[in-house]
Amino acid sequence: MFERFKQAKPEAYELNLIPIMNLMMVLIPFLLLGAAFYHLGSIPTTLPTHRPEGGLTPEQSDVVVTLSLRIEETRLVLSASAAELSEDELEELGLELPSTNGNFELDTLQAKLSDIKRRYPKSDTLVVLPDDGVLYQLLVDVLDASRERLIERPGEDPAQEPLFPVTVFSRMIKAEDEEDEEAGEEAP
Amino acid sequence: MKRFSRRKKKGLPTLMLTSLLDMFTIILIFLIVSFEAESYDFRLNPDLTLPDSTARSIFRPAVNLAVTPEGVMVEQQPVLPLSDGKARPSDYDMGFIPELVDHLSALYAERAAEQPESSPDSEAMDDEEDGTIVVLQADKDMDYRTLYLVMRSASQAGFTRHRLAVMKK
């Protein structure tokens, strides 16, 4: 009786893969149409506007510091302005960062901005004043450093710490007779 | 003759689909991962290279303003030619590009009529429903002087809020 089972060989069946192939051939063109081969991001910015109704409301009585960042070919100059702070306090918030071989130590700038944000958490505006010849890529690199900071956490995804996400672009204009004296341009 | 007839009885050769199926499975997984559910009405200009950025903001399309070394385009429509990324000296003197202001003003009026409640508050900067925002595509080697000229022209036309299109790192 057992001899019969011993002799029986299991038959090898071949899977019919053609329907699966057909499904693949339908799915792949469909997914190709919706595939994103590059990932776009965006950085919200604005230009300065004259708003007579603007200013701090009583609810916003905490100190709000507005930072200005001049981007020059050889250095970055950070300065602060706030009606509530003294000259000395504002000077302490400033930073001058020279370039090394055409590159800027943006980590140093980010650390400084993080420190200012910790002291004045309601501050969120950075006025950027690049020189005419500053390239767009450098501008974006500076914005990346100034808008948010990634905090590494062991075993977890890095957290985002917002720094100065409201970016306002302005432009330095040089007086014809006094080249050293520069002033921010009024927006329309 | 006998020999030939024996060979014929071996059957038709079958196509090995397993390896092909493996390949398709890999392609399918890659495409599912990179599938974007949202359809953007946004075309990346082939004449420019966007700057790389670590910005994590979700990209939301708006009025498309492209600045290439060859010219300025609004919604893929050429508005003004540039000479190697530079505008006319008179435009720099004036602080805006008249043709661009005219073109964008008409577009702004059209968009604002569709969305009368748009406001230029910075708090509402990420409002995705606001059609009066301009997305600026510019080459990464574009100088700030020209970039600011274009942004200022857009601002004069009413588009005071801008989004800089960047390529995520």
Interface residues (C-beta under 8 A of the other chain):
Chain A: E14 L17 I18 I20 M21 M24 L27 I28 L31 L32 G34 A35 A36 F37 Y38 H39 L40 G41 S42 I43 P44 T45 T46 L47 T49 T125 P130 D131 D132 G133 V134 L135 Y136 Q137 L139 V140 D141 L143 D144 R147 E148 L150 Q160 V166 F169 R171 A187 P188
Chain B: T14 L17 T18 L20 L21 F24 T25 I27 L28 L31 I32 S34 F35 E36 A37 S39 F42 L44 L50 P51 D52 S53 T54 A55 R56 S57 I58 F59 R60 P120 S122 M125 D126 V135 A138 D139 K140 D141 M142 D143 Y144 R145 L147 Y148 M151 R152 S155 Q156 T160 R161 H162 R163 L164 A165 V166 M167 K168
